[in-house]
Amino acid sequence: QKIAPMSLIFLTMNNLSTSIFLLMGLLSPLVGGWGGLNQTQTRKIMAYSSIAHLGWMATISSIMTNILIMNLLIYLIMTTSVFLSLIISKSKTIQDTTSTWTLSPTLTIIMLLS
């Protein structure tokens, strides 16, 4: 979900003005944050989180591209660990993650830290 939008941002960041990237960087976390507030399904929460992080990436792209690439790599590593933890625990909702502690406390701690 991130590689295609980030490649578009990377290709167009020299052609668009900084104010457009900063406006997109402001609006995207607002939409992602408000959309994810009342969600209980982890897929929807992760989707809204992705929308919010895309705004932060757009803001970073207007500042420095080296930080943008580092931020993208860190985001991909963290998202991969969360998705793998959710797949291993077979959690579909937030309520499903509450029963993970009895099965695997280590996995629950990894999900919490990620």
DSSP file (Angstrom, degrees, kcal/mol; ACC not computed):
  #  RESIDUE AA STRUCTURE BP1 BP2  ACC     N-H-->O    O-->H-N    N-H-->O    O-->H-N    TCO  KAPPA ALPHA  PHI   PSI    X-CA   Y-CA   Z-CA
    1    1 A Q              0   0    0      0, 0.0     0, 0.0     0, 0.0     0, 0.0   0.000 360.0 360.0 360.0 -18.6    0.0    0.0    0.0
    2    2 A K     >  +     0   0    0      2,-0.1     4,-2.3     3,-0.1     5,-0.2   0.768 360.0  67.0-101.5 -28.5    2.9    2.4    0.5
    3    3 A I  H  > S+     0   0    0      1,-0.2     4,-2.1     2,-0.2     5,-0.2   0.917 102.2  46.2 -67.5 -43.7    5.3    1.7   -2.4
    4    4 A A  H  > S+     0   0    0      2,-0.2     4,-1.9     1,-0.2    -1,-0.2   0.952 116.5  43.0 -65.8 -49.5    3.1    3.0   -5.2
    5    5 A P  H  > S+     0   0    0      0, 0.0     4,-2.5     0, 0.0    -1,-0.2   0.892 114.8  51.4 -63.4 -36.0    2.0    6.2   -3.5
    6    6 A M  H  X S+     0   0    0     -4,-2.3     4,-2.6     1,-0.2    -2,-0.2   0.870 107.7  51.6 -70.0 -34.0    5.5    6.9   -2.2
    7    7 A S  H  X S+     0   0    0     -4,-2.1     4,-2.1    -5,-0.2    -1,-0.2   0.889 110.7  49.3 -67.8 -36.6    6.9    6.4   -5.7
    8    8 A L  H  X S+     0   0    0     -4,-1.9     4,-2.1     2,-0.2    -2,-0.2   0.915 112.7  46.9 -65.6 -42.5    4.4    8.9   -7.0
    9    9 A I  H  X S+     0   0    0     -4,-2.5     4,-1.2     1,-0.2    -2,-0.2   0.918 112.2  50.9 -63.2 -42.2    5.3   11.4   -4.3
   10   10 A F  H  < S+     0   0    0     -4,-2.6     4,-0.3     1,-0.2    -2,-0.2   0.877 113.4  44.8 -64.0 -38.1    9.0   10.9   -5.0
   11   11 A L  H  < S+     0   0    0     -4,-2.1     3,-0.3     1,-0.2    -1,-0.2   0.827 120.2  38.8 -76.3 -31.7    8.5   11.5   -8.7
   12   12 A T  H >X S+     0   0    0     -4,-2.1     4,-1.9     1,-0.2     3,-0.6   0.466  86.9  93.0 -99.3  -1.4    6.3   14.6   -8.3
   13   13 A M  T 3< S+     0   0    0     -4,-1.2    -1,-0.2     1,-0.2    -2,-0.1   0.777  88.1  49.2 -68.1 -23.7    7.9   16.3   -5.4
   14   14 A N  T 34 S+     0   0    0     -3,-0.3    -1,-0.2    -4,-0.3    -2,-0.1   0.736 113.5  46.7 -82.5 -22.2   10.1   18.5   -7.6
   15   15 A N  T <4 S+     0   0    0     -3,-0.6     2,-0.2    -4,-0.2    -2,-0.2   0.744 104.5  65.8 -91.5 -25.7    7.2   19.5   -9.8
   16   16 A L  S  < S-     0   0    0     -4,-1.9     2,-0.1     1,-0.1     0, 0.0  -0.631  88.9-103.6 -98.4 156.8    4.6   20.4   -7.1
   17   17 A S     >  -     0   0    0     -2,-0.2     4,-1.4     1,-0.1     3,-0.4  -0.343  23.8-119.2 -76.5 159.3    5.0   23.3   -4.7
   18   18 A T  H  > S+     0   0    0      1,-0.2     4,-2.4     2,-0.2     5,-0.2   0.840 111.5  61.5 -65.4 -34.2    5.9   22.7   -1.1
   19   19 A S  H  > S+     0   0    0      1,-0.2     4,-2.2     2,-0.2    -1,-0.2   0.840 101.2  52.8 -65.3 -31.9    2.6   24.2    0.1
   20   20 A I  H  > S+     0   0    0     -3,-0.4     4,-2.6     2,-0.2    -1,-0.2   0.920 110.6  47.1 -67.7 -43.3    0.6   21.5   -1.7
   21   21 A F  H  X S+     0   0    0     -4,-1.4     4,-2.4     1,-0.2    -2,-0.2   0.894 113.3  48.2 -65.4 -38.7    2.7   18.8    0.1
   22   22 A L  H  X S+     0   0    0     -4,-2.4     4,-1.3     2,-0.2    -1,-0.2   0.882 111.6  49.8 -69.6 -36.8    2.3   20.5    3.4
   23   23 A L  H  X S+     0   0    0     -4,-2.2     4,-2.5     2,-0.2     3,-0.3   0.925 113.6  45.5 -65.2 -44.0   -1.5   20.8    2.9
   24   24 A M  H  X S+     0   0    0     -4,-2.6     4,-2.3     1,-0.2    -2,-0.2   0.881 110.1  55.7 -64.6 -37.0   -1.7   17.1    2.0
   25   25 A G  H  < S+     0   0    0     -4,-2.4    -1,-0.2    -5,-0.2    -2,-0.2   0.771 111.9  43.3 -66.4 -25.9    0.5   16.3    4.9
   26   26 A L  H  X S+     0   0    0     -4,-1.3     4,-1.0    -3,-0.3    -2,-0.2   0.876 116.2  44.8 -83.0 -42.7   -2.0   18.1    7.2
   27   27 A L  H  X S+     0   0    0     -4,-2.5     4,-2.5     1,-0.2     5,-0.2   0.869 105.8  59.5 -73.3 -37.0   -5.2   16.8    5.8
   28   28 A S  H  X S+     0   0    0     -4,-2.3     4,-2.7     1,-0.2     5,-0.2   0.920 105.8  45.7 -63.9 -46.6   -4.2   13.1    5.5
   29   29 A P  H  > S+     0   0    0      0, 0.0     4,-2.5     0, 0.0     5,-0.2   0.850 112.5  53.5 -65.2 -30.4   -3.4   12.6    9.2
   30   30 A L  H  X S+     0   0    0     -4,-1.0     4,-2.5     2,-0.2     5,-0.3   0.937 112.5  42.8 -66.1 -45.3   -6.7   14.3   10.1
   31   31 A V  H  X S+     0   0    0     -4,-2.5     4,-2.3     2,-0.2     5,-0.2   0.928 117.4  46.9 -65.5 -45.0   -8.7   12.0    7.8
   32   32 A G  H  X S+     0   0    0     -4,-2.7     4,-1.5    -5,-0.2    -2,-0.2   0.892 114.9  46.3 -65.3 -39.8   -6.8    8.9    8.9
   33   33 A G  H  < S+     0   0    0     -4,-2.5     4,-0.5    -5,-0.2    -2,-0.2   0.932 115.9  43.2 -69.2 -46.5   -7.1    9.8   12.6
   34   34 A W  H >< S+     0   0    0     -4,-2.5     3,-0.8    -5,-0.2     4,-0.4   0.879 114.1  51.7 -68.3 -36.3  -10.8   10.7   12.5
   35   35 A G  H 3< S+     0   0    0     -4,-2.3     3,-0.3    -5,-0.3    -1,-0.2   0.846 110.5  48.2 -68.4 -32.8  -11.7    7.7   10.3
   36   36 A G  T >< S+     0   0    0     -4,-1.5     3,-0.8    -5,-0.2    -1,-0.2   0.464  86.3  92.3 -87.6  -0.6   -9.9    5.2   12.6
   37   37 A L  T <  S+     0   0    0     -3,-0.8    -1,-0.2    -4,-0.5    -2,-0.1   0.935  94.3  29.2 -62.5 -50.8  -11.5    6.4   15.9
   38   38 A N  T 3  S+     0   0    0     -4,-0.4     2,-0.3    -3,-0.3    -1,-0.2   0.130  91.8 122.1-100.3  21.5  -14.5    4.2   16.2
   39   39 A Q    <   +     0   0    0     -3,-0.8    -3,-0.0     1,-0.1     3,-0.0  -0.607  32.4 177.1 -86.3 143.5  -13.2    1.2   14.3
   40   40 A T        +     0   0    0     -2,-0.3    54,-2.0    53,-0.0     2,-0.4   0.572  58.1  88.3-114.7 -19.2  -12.9   -2.2   16.0
   41   41 A Q  B  > S-A   93   0A   0     52,-0.2     4,-1.9     1,-0.1    52,-0.3  -0.682  71.3-142.1 -84.9 132.7  -11.6   -4.3   13.0
   42   42 A T  H  > S+     0   0    0     50,-1.8     4,-2.4    -2,-0.4     5,-0.2   0.815  97.9  58.6 -67.3 -30.5   -7.9   -4.3   12.8
   43   43 A R  H  > S+     0   0    0     49,-0.5     4,-2.0     2,-0.2    -1,-0.2   0.918 108.3  45.4 -64.2 -42.5   -7.8   -4.2    9.0
   44   44 A K  H  > S+     0   0    0     -3,-0.2     4,-2.4     2,-0.2     5,-0.2   0.885 112.0  52.0 -68.8 -37.6   -9.8   -0.9    9.0
   45   45 A I  H  X S+     0   0    0     -4,-1.9     4,-2.0     1,-0.2    -2,-0.2   0.920 111.1  47.3 -63.5 -42.5   -7.6    0.5   11.7
   46   46 A M  H  X S+     0   0    0     -4,-2.4     4,-1.9     2,-0.2    -1,-0.2   0.849 110.3  53.2 -68.0 -33.8   -4.5   -0.3    9.8
   47   47 A A  H  X S+     0   0    0     -4,-2.0     4,-1.9     2,-0.2    -2,-0.2   0.932 111.4  44.5 -66.4 -45.3   -6.0    1.2    6.6
   48   48 A Y  H  X S+     0   0    0     -4,-2.4     4,-2.1     1,-0.2    -2,-0.2   0.850 111.5  54.5 -67.6 -32.6   -6.7    4.5    8.3
   49   49 A S  H  X S+     0   0    0     -4,-2.0     4,-2.5    -5,-0.2    -1,-0.2   0.882 106.3  52.1 -65.1 -37.7   -3.3    4.4    9.9
   50   50 A S  H  X S+     0   0    0     -4,-1.9     4,-1.8     2,-0.2    -2,-0.2   0.889 108.1  51.1 -65.2 -39.5   -1.8    4.0    6.4
   51   51 A I  H  X S+     0   0    0     -4,-1.9     4,-1.1     1,-0.2    -2,-0.2   0.918 112.0  47.3 -63.0 -42.7   -3.7    7.1    5.3
   52   52 A A  H  X S+     0   0    0     -4,-2.1     4,-1.4     1,-0.2     3,-0.4   0.907 111.0  50.2 -66.0 -42.1   -2.4    9.0    8.2
   53   53 A H  H  X S+     0   0    0     -4,-2.5     4,-2.3     1,-0.2    -1,-0.2   0.808 101.8  62.5 -69.1 -28.1    1.2    7.9    7.7
   54   54 A L  H  X S+     0   0    0     -4,-1.8     4,-2.1     1,-0.2    -1,-0.2   0.878 102.3  51.8 -63.2 -35.7    1.0    8.9    4.0
   55   55 A G  H  X S+     0   0    0     -4,-1.1     4,-2.1    -3,-0.4    -1,-0.2   0.899 108.6  49.5 -65.8 -40.6    0.4   12.5    5.1
   56   56 A W  H  X S+     0   0    0     -4,-1.4     4,-2.3     1,-0.2    -2,-0.2   0.888 110.7  50.9 -65.1 -37.0    3.5   12.4    7.3
   57   57 A M  H  X S+     0   0    0     -4,-2.3     4,-2.1     2,-0.2    -2,-0.2   0.888 108.4  51.6 -66.9 -38.1    5.5   11.0    4.4
   58   58 A A  H  X S+     0   0    0     -4,-2.1     4,-1.0     2,-0.2    -1,-0.2   0.892 110.5  49.2 -64.9 -38.3    4.3   13.7    2.1
   59   59 A T  H >< S+     0   0    0     -4,-2.1     3,-0.5     1,-0.2     4,-0.5   0.915 111.5  48.5 -65.5 -42.5    5.3   16.3    4.7
   60   60 A I  H >X S+     0   0    0     -4,-2.3     4,-2.1     1,-0.2     3,-1.3   0.848 102.9  62.9 -66.7 -33.3    8.8   14.7    5.1
   61   61 A S  H 3< S+     0   0    0     -4,-2.1    -1,-0.2     1,-0.3    -2,-0.2   0.814  98.9  54.8 -64.0 -28.4    9.2   14.6    1.3
   62   62 A S  T << S+     0   0    0     -4,-1.0    -1,-0.3    -3,-0.5    -2,-0.2   0.679 115.0  40.8 -76.9 -14.9    9.1   18.4    1.2
   63   63 A I  T <4 S-     0   0    0     -3,-1.3     2,-0.3    -4,-0.5    -2,-0.2   0.912 129.3 -16.5 -95.4 -64.2   11.9   18.6    3.8
   64   64 A M     X  -     0   0    0     -4,-2.1     4,-1.3     1,-0.1    -1,-0.3  -0.987  42.4-150.3-149.2 134.2   14.5   15.9    2.9
   65   65 A T  H  > S+     0   0    0     -2,-0.3     4,-2.2     2,-0.2     5,-0.2   0.801  97.9  60.5 -75.3 -27.9   14.4   12.8    0.7
   66   66 A N  H  > S+     0   0    0      1,-0.2     4,-2.0     2,-0.2    -1,-0.2   0.915 107.1  45.6 -64.6 -41.1   16.9   10.9    2.8
   67   67 A I  H  > S+     0   0    0      1,-0.2     4,-2.8     2,-0.2    -1,-0.2   0.865 109.4  57.4 -67.9 -35.3   14.7   11.1    5.8
   68   68 A L  H  X S+     0   0    0     -4,-1.3     4,-2.3    -8,-0.3    -2,-0.2   0.925 108.1  45.1 -60.5 -46.3   11.7   10.1    3.6
   69   69 A I  H  X S+     0   0    0     -4,-2.2     4,-2.2     2,-0.2    -1,-0.2   0.903 114.4  48.6 -67.1 -40.7   13.4    6.9    2.6
   70   70 A M  H  X S+     0   0    0     -4,-2.0     4,-2.3     2,-0.2    -2,-0.2   0.914 112.1  49.3 -64.5 -42.0   14.5    6.1    6.1
   71   71 A N  H  X S+     0   0    0     -4,-2.8     4,-2.5     1,-0.2    -2,-0.2   0.892 110.1  51.5 -64.1 -40.0   11.0    6.8    7.4
   72   72 A L  H  X S+     0   0    0     -4,-2.3     4,-2.6     2,-0.2    -1,-0.2   0.911 110.3  48.5 -63.5 -43.1    9.5    4.5    4.7
   73   73 A L  H  X S+     0   0    0     -4,-2.2     4,-2.2     2,-0.2    -2,-0.2   0.918 112.7  47.4 -64.6 -43.2   11.8    1.7    5.6
   74   74 A I  H  X S+     0   0    0     -4,-2.3     4,-2.4     2,-0.2    -2,-0.2   0.917 112.7  50.2 -63.1 -42.6   11.0    2.0    9.3
   75   75 A Y  H  X S+     0   0    0     -4,-2.5     4,-2.8     1,-0.2     5,-0.2   0.916 110.2  49.7 -62.2 -43.7    7.3    2.1    8.6
   76   76 A L  H  X S+     0   0    0     -4,-2.6     4,-2.2     1,-0.2    -1,-0.2   0.897 111.6  48.6 -64.0 -39.7    7.4   -1.0    6.4
   77   77 A I  H  X S+     0   0    0     -4,-2.2     4,-2.0     2,-0.2    -2,-0.2   0.926 114.6  44.9 -65.5 -44.3    9.3   -2.9    9.1
   78   78 A M  H  X S+     0   0    0     -4,-2.4     4,-2.0     2,-0.2    -2,-0.2   0.915 114.3  48.1 -67.4 -42.2    6.9   -1.9   11.8
   79   79 A T  H  X S+     0   0    0     -4,-2.8     4,-2.7     1,-0.2     5,-0.2   0.894 110.2  52.5 -66.0 -39.2    3.8   -2.6    9.7
   80   80 A T  H  X S+     0   0    0     -4,-2.2     4,-2.6    -5,-0.2     5,-0.2   0.910 109.1  49.6 -62.3 -41.7    5.1   -6.0    8.6
   81   81 A S  H  X S+     0   0    0     -4,-2.0     4,-2.0     2,-0.2    -1,-0.2   0.887 111.9  48.5 -66.3 -37.0    5.7   -7.0   12.2
   82   82 A V  H  X S+     0   0    0     -4,-2.0     4,-2.4     2,-0.2    -2,-0.2   0.944 113.2  46.6 -66.8 -46.6    2.1   -5.9   13.2
   83   83 A F  H  X S+     0   0    0     -4,-2.7     4,-2.3     1,-0.2    -2,-0.2   0.904 112.6  49.5 -63.8 -40.7    0.6   -7.8   10.3
   84   84 A L  H  X S+     0   0    0     -4,-2.6     4,-2.5    -5,-0.2    -1,-0.2   0.894 111.0  50.5 -65.1 -37.8    2.6  -10.9   11.0
   85   85 A S  H  X S+     0   0    0     -4,-2.0     4,-2.2    -5,-0.2    -2,-0.2   0.902 111.5  47.8 -64.8 -40.5    1.6  -10.7   14.7
   86   86 A L  H  X>S+     0   0    0     -4,-2.4     5,-1.7     2,-0.2     4,-0.8   0.869 112.5  49.3 -68.0 -35.9   -2.1  -10.4   13.7
   87   87 A I  H  <5S+     0   0    0     -4,-2.3     3,-0.4     2,-0.2    -2,-0.2   0.921 112.2  47.7 -68.1 -43.4   -1.8  -13.3   11.3
   88   88 A I  H  <5S+     0   0    0     -4,-2.5    -2,-0.2     1,-0.2    -1,-0.2   0.902 117.0  42.1 -64.8 -41.0   -0.1  -15.5   13.9
   89   89 A S  H  <5S-     0   0    0     -4,-2.2    -1,-0.2    -5,-0.2    -2,-0.2   0.559 103.1-133.3 -83.8  -6.8   -2.7  -14.7   16.6
   90   90 A K  T  <5 +     0   0    0     -4,-0.8     2,-0.5    -3,-0.4    -3,-0.2   0.873  45.2 165.8  56.9  40.4   -5.6  -14.9   14.1
   91   91 A S      < +     0   0    0     -5,-1.7    -1,-0.2    -6,-0.2    -2,-0.1  -0.756  22.0 167.0 -91.8 129.9   -7.0  -11.7   15.4
   92   92 A K        +     0   0    0     -2,-0.5   -50,-1.8     1,-0.1   -49,-0.5   0.655  68.6  26.7-108.9 -27.9   -9.7   -9.9   13.3
   93   93 A T  B  > S-A   41   0A   0    -52,-0.3     4,-0.9   -51,-0.1     3,-0.3  -0.788  85.1-104.1-128.9 172.4  -10.9   -7.4   15.9
   94   94 A I  H >> S+     0   0    0    -54,-2.0     4,-0.6    -2,-0.3     3,-0.5   0.858 120.3  58.7 -65.0 -35.2   -9.5   -5.6   18.9
   95   95 A Q  H >> S+     0   0    0      1,-0.2     3,-0.6   -55,-0.2     4,-0.5   0.820  99.2  58.7 -65.2 -29.9  -11.4   -7.9   21.2
   96   96 A D  H >4 S+     0   0    0     -3,-0.3     3,-0.8     1,-0.2     4,-0.3   0.825  98.4  59.3 -67.8 -30.0   -9.6  -10.9   19.6
   97   97 A T  H X< S+     0   0    0     -4,-0.9     3,-0.9    -3,-0.5     4,-0.4   0.723  92.1  68.2 -72.6 -19.1   -6.3   -9.4   20.7
   98   98 A T  H << S+     0   0    0     -4,-0.6     3,-0.5    -3,-0.6     4,-0.3   0.796  98.5  50.7 -69.6 -26.2   -7.4   -9.5   24.3
   99   99 A S  T <X S+     0   0    0     -3,-0.8     4,-0.8    -4,-0.5     3,-0.4   0.506  90.7  80.6 -87.2  -3.8   -7.3  -13.3   24.3
  100  100 A T  H <> S+     0   0    0     -3,-0.9     4,-3.1    -4,-0.3     8,-0.2   0.798  78.2  69.5 -71.1 -27.9   -3.8  -13.4   22.8
  101  101 A W  H  4 S+     0   0    0     -3,-0.5    -1,-0.2    -4,-0.4    -2,-0.1   0.873  98.9  48.0 -60.4 -38.5   -2.2  -12.7   26.2
  102  102 A T  H  4 S+     0   0    0     -3,-0.4    -1,-0.2    -4,-0.3    -2,-0.2   0.827 117.0  42.8 -72.3 -30.3   -3.1  -16.2   27.5
  103  103 A L  H  < S-     0   0    0     -4,-0.8    -2,-0.2     1,-0.2    -1,-0.2   0.907 136.4  -1.7 -81.2 -44.0   -1.8  -17.9   24.4
  104  104 A S     X  -     0   0    0     -4,-3.1     4,-1.8     1,-0.1    -1,-0.2  -0.739  53.5-176.8-152.8  96.8    1.4  -16.0   23.9
  105  105 A P  H  > S+     0   0    0      0, 0.0     4,-2.1     0, 0.0     5,-0.2   0.854  89.3  56.5 -63.0 -33.8    2.5  -13.2   26.2
  106  106 A T  H  > S+     0   0    0      1,-0.2     4,-2.2     2,-0.2     5,-0.2   0.922 106.6  48.6 -63.8 -44.3    5.6  -12.5   24.0
  107  107 A L  H  > S+     0   0    0      1,-0.2     4,-2.4     2,-0.2    -1,-0.2   0.883 110.0  52.6 -63.2 -38.7    3.5  -12.0   20.9
  108  108 A T  H  X S+     0   0    0     -4,-1.8     4,-2.2    -8,-0.2    -1,-0.2   0.898 109.4  48.6 -64.9 -40.1    1.2   -9.7   22.8
  109  109 A I  H  X S+     0   0    0     -4,-2.1     4,-2.4     2,-0.2    -2,-0.2   0.885 110.6  51.2 -66.9 -38.8    4.1   -7.6   23.9
  110  110 A I  H  X S+     0   0    0     -4,-2.2     4,-2.1     2,-0.2    -2,-0.2   0.911 110.8  48.5 -64.7 -42.4    5.5   -7.5   20.4
  111  111 A M  H  < S+     0   0    0     -4,-2.4    -2,-0.2     1,-0.2    -1,-0.2   0.896 111.5  50.5 -64.6 -38.9    2.2   -6.3   19.1
  112  112 A L  H  < S+     0   0    0     -4,-2.2    -2,-0.2     1,-0.2    -1,-0.2   0.913 112.9  44.9 -64.9 -43.1    2.0   -3.6   21.8
  113  113 A L  H  <        0   0    0     -4,-2.4    -1,-0.2     1,-0.2    -2,-0.2   0.816 360.0 360.0 -72.1 -30.1    5.4   -2.3   21.0
  114  114 A S     <        0   0    0     -4,-2.1    -1,-0.2    -5,-0.2    -2,-0.2   0.489 360.0 360.0 -75.8 360.0    4.9   -2.3   17.3
